[in-house]
Amino acid sequence: MEAEPRLDTSAPSSLRLAAFVLTAVGALVMGVGSLLTWVTVGIADAIGIQSVSPGTDLAAGLVTLVSAVVILVLVVMSRLVGDGARRILAAVVILMGSLAALLAAWFVKAAPDYYSPVDDQALINTIATATGKSPDEVKTALAQVIDQLGGYTHVGRGPWVVIVGGVLVIAGGILTLRWARAIEPGSATGEGADAPTPSREPSPEA
């Protein structure tokens, strides 16, 4: 009968502790980055007229936020499973951290092409309210003079923070794989890294 999985409460090795800290902190950093501002669009000649979008208002930010939560859950699960399953969870963590970092990096590069003052409905509505014109009229007029008005698209700190968190998660996942291999029976790199050191009995005198 297979033993029921239990929470691993043994004292962690330095490698295992480093893997846990990097992964958990990286996931938290990813989560924080997902909540920060990802993009701001506005008009330079109109102070105060701008639209700020946190990650939770964007599909990319929601994906990285969900990834951060899932990674934290996997970190807890890794203490409840055996070595084989732990390696699988570590691989999933590395994959999710990589995807989150790549998605945030893509956003940094693509934001100026996908987020323009002319296409930002919140900004259009703000200008329409201030000028008393309809949103369609504002959008048409804005498209013709956006360059003269100094329209801008600024990428916020959010995606950069997510990239940092993703890198930390990847590093933590790699260390988890190394630790899992090190404690395999017969491993030459660290046989029983977290196992107690067997006591040595004094040899009988000749």
C-alpha positions in Angstrom: 0.0 0.0 0.0 1.5 3.3 -1.1 2.2 5.7 1.8 0.1 8.8 2.0 2.0 12.0 1.0 2.9 14.2 4.0 4.2 17.7 4.4 8.0 17.6 4.3 9.1 19.2 7.5 12.7 18.2 7.4 15.4 20.8 7.7 16.3 22.0 4.2 19.7 21.9 2.7 21.3 25.2 1.5 20.5 24.3 -2.1 16.9 23.4 -1.4 16.4 26.6 0.7 17.9 28.7 -2.1 15.6 27.1 -4.6 12.5 27.7 -2.4 13.4 31.3 -1.7 14.2 32.2 -5.3 11.0 30.6 -6.6 8.7 32.0 -3.9 10.2 35.6 -4.1 10.2 35.5 -7.9 6.5 34.5 -7.9 5.7 37.4 -5.5 7.6 39.8 -7.6 5.7 38.7 -10.7 2.5 39.2 -8.9 3.4 42.7 -7.8 4.6 43.6 -11.3 1.3 42.4 -12.7 -0.5 45.0 -10.5 1.7 47.9 -11.4 1.3 50.2 -14.3 2.0 48.6 -17.7 1.3 51.3 -20.1 0.4 55.0 -20.1 -0.8 56.9 -23.2 -1.5 60.6 -23.4 -0.9 63.9 -25.1 2.1 66.0 -24.1 0.4 69.3 -24.9 -2.6 68.5 -22.7 -1.3 68.1 -19.1 -3.4 65.7 -17.1 -5.0 64.1 -20.2 -3.7 60.6 -20.1 -4.8 57.0 -19.7 -3.0 54.7 -17.2 -3.4 50.9 -17.5 -2.3 48.5 -14.8 -1.5 44.9 -15.7 -4.9 43.8 -14.4 -6.6 45.8 -17.1 -4.6 44.0 -19.8 -4.7 40.4 -21.0 -0.9 40.1 -20.7 -0.9 41.3 -17.1 -3.7 38.9 -16.1 -1.8 36.0 -17.6 1.3 36.9 -15.6 -0.7 37.4 -12.4 -2.4 34.0 -12.8 1.0 32.5 -13.5 2.4 33.9 -10.3 -0.4 32.5 -8.2 0.0 29.1 -9.8 3.7 29.1 -9.2 3.1 29.8 -5.5 0.7 26.9 -5.3 3.2 24.6 -7.0 5.9 25.7 -4.5 3.7 24.4 -1.7 2.7 21.3 -3.6 6.4 20.4 -4.1 6.7 19.8 -0.4 3.9 17.2 -0.5 5.1 15.0 -3.4 7.8 12.5 -4.1 11.1 13.2 -6.0 9.7 12.3 -9.4 6.7 14.5 -9.1 8.8 17.3 -7.6 11.0 17.3 -10.8 7.9 17.6 -12.9 6.6 20.5 -10.8 10.0 22.2 -11.1 9.9 21.9 -14.9 6.4 23.4 -14.9 7.6 26.2 -12.7 10.5 26.9 -15.1 8.2 26.9 -18.1 5.7 29.3 -16.5 8.4 31.6 -15.3 9.9 31.7 -18.8 6.5 32.3 -20.5 5.7 35.1 -18.1 9.1 36.8 -18.6 8.8 36.4 -22.4 5.3 37.8 -22.5 6.3 40.8 -20.5 9.3 41.3 -22.7 7.1 41.1 -25.8 4.8 43.7 -24.2 7.7 46.1 -23.7 8.6 45.8 -27.3 5.1 45.8 -28.8 3.3 48.3 -26.6 4.1 51.4 -28.8 2.5 49.6 -31.8 -0.6 48.3 -30.0 -1.4 51.1 -27.6 -1.8 54.6 -29.2 -3.6 57.7 -27.9 -5.8 57.5 -31.0 -7.0 54.0 -30.1 -7.3 54.4 -26.3 -11.0 54.7 -25.6 -10.5 56.0 -22.0 -8.4 58.8 -23.3 -10.9 59.6 -26.1 -13.7 59.7 -23.6 -11.8 62.1 -21.4 -11.1 64.5 -24.2 -14.7 64.2 -25.4 -16.0 65.1 -21.9 -13.6 68.1 -21.7 -14.4 69.4 -25.2 -18.1 68.6 -25.3 -17.7 66.7 -28.6 -18.6 63.1 -29.4 -16.0 60.3 -29.0 -16.1 59.7 -32.8 -15.4 63.3 -33.6 -12.5 63.4 -31.1 -11.0 60.2 -32.5 -11.2 61.5 -36.1 -9.7 64.9 -35.2 -7.0 63.4 -32.9 -5.8 61.0 -35.7 -5.1 64.0 -37.9 -3.1 66.0 -35.3 -1.7 63.5 -32.9 1.9 64.0 -34.0 1.6 67.8 -33.6 0.0 67.4 -30.1 2.8 65.1 -28.9 1.0 61.9 -28.4 3.0 59.4 -26.5 2.9 55.8 -25.3 5.1 55.0 -22.2 5.7 51.5 -20.9 5.4 51.4 -17.1 7.4 49.5 -14.5 5.0 46.5 -14.4 6.4 44.4 -17.2 10.0 45.1 -16.2 9.2 43.9 -12.7 7.5 40.8 -14.1 10.6 40.0 -16.1 12.8 40.2 -13.0 10.4 37.9 -11.1 10.3 35.5 -14.0 14.1 35.2 -14.0 14.1 34.5 -10.3 11.5 31.8 -10.7 13.5 30.2 -13.5 16.6 30.2 -11.3 14.7 28.7 -8.4 13.2 26.0 -10.6 16.7 25.1 -11.9 18.0 24.8 -8.4 15.1 22.6 -7.5 15.9 20.2 -10.3 19.5 20.2 -9.2 18.5 19.4 -5.6 16.1 16.7 -6.7 18.9 15.0 -8.7 21.3 15.4 -5.8 19.1 13.5 -3.3 18.5 10.5 -5.7 19.9 7.3 -4.3 23.5 6.7 -5.5 23.9 10.3 -6.7 27.5 11.3 -6.9 26.8 15.0 -6.4 25.1 14.9 -3.1 23.9 11.5 -2.0 21.0 12.1 0.3 21.5 15.8 0.5 18.7 16.3 3.1 19.1 12.9 4.8 20.6 12.7 8.3 24.2 11.8 8.4 24.6 8.2 9.7 26.4 7.9 13.0 29.8 6.2 13.0 30.5 3.6 15.6 34.0 3.3 16.9 35.8 0.3 15.4 36.7 -2.3 18.0 40.3 -2.3 19.2 42.5 -4.9 17.9 
